[in-house]
Amino acid sequence: MIKPEKIADELFQRRWAVDCPEMKLVQLGGFGSTRYIGPGSLQQQSDGIVTYKLYPPSPPGVDLLAIPKMTGLAGRLLEDDEFYQLGACPRN
């Protein structure tokens, strides 16, 4: 088990990263919502933003970059199918 102090130190220094044997990215709205499942990783970038990678994406051939970015017009209401939930099971 990783000590919380070590995780806090890595986050403060902006060098936190973890491998995940299973990650799930699920589209929350709409009928037959999209699901991507597979191993992946979480990593903190130098600007502090935490990014994720799923490899290989499931189902095969899905372009995760096609997922719309939340950079629309200010004040625009987002539809339910524009939200995703990310779950990750990090390795100990």
N, C-alpha and C positions, 0 to 999 in steps of 0.2 A: 504494500500500500504506500502510495506517495504521500509524504507529509504535506499538510496544507501550507506550511511555511515555504516549502520549496516551490509549490505552484504559485503562491503569491509573489515570490521573488522573481520567477520566470515571467509572470505577467507584468510586473513592474519594469523589468528590463526589456520587455517586448521580444521575448524569444521563446514563448510557450508553444509547444507542439505536442500532439498526442496521436498515436495510431489507433484506429478503431476496427476491430474485426467485423463489425456490422454497423452500417448506418442506414437510416431510412429517411427519404425525402418524400413527403406525401402532400399532394395538393388537397386543400381542405374543402373547397366548394365544388359544386357540380356533381352530376351523375357520373359514376364510373371514374372517380378521381384518379389522377396519375400518381404512380408510385415508382420510386427508384430505390432499389435495395442492393447493397453490396459493401465490401470493405472500403475503408477510406481513412481520411485523416483530417484533423483540425489543426490550424497553425495560425499564430498571431503574426501579422505583418509589422514592418517597422513603424507604420503609422498608428499601430494599436488595434487595427481592425482584425477580427478573427475570420478567416476564410475556411472553406471546407473543400475537400476533393472526394469524389466517389469514383472508385475504379475497380473493375469495369462497371459502368452503369448497367442497370437491369431495367427493362429489357435491352438486349444488345442493340447498338446502333442509335440510341437515343442521344440527342445533342442537349446536354444540360445547359449550354450557353443560350439555348432558345428560350429558357425560362425568362419571362419578362422581368426587367429590373424595376424596382420601386422608385423610379426617378421621373414620375409623371408631373403634371401641372399641379401646383399648390392649390389646395381646396377641392381637388377632384376626389370623389368618393370611389373607393376601390371595391370591385365586385368580389364576392366570396371566392371565386376560382383564381383570384390573383394572390391568395395567401398560401404559403407552404409551411409545413411543420417539419423540423429536422430533429431526428433522434439519433444519438450516438452512444455506443457501448465501448468506452475506452479500455485498453488493456491495462492491467495492474502492473 
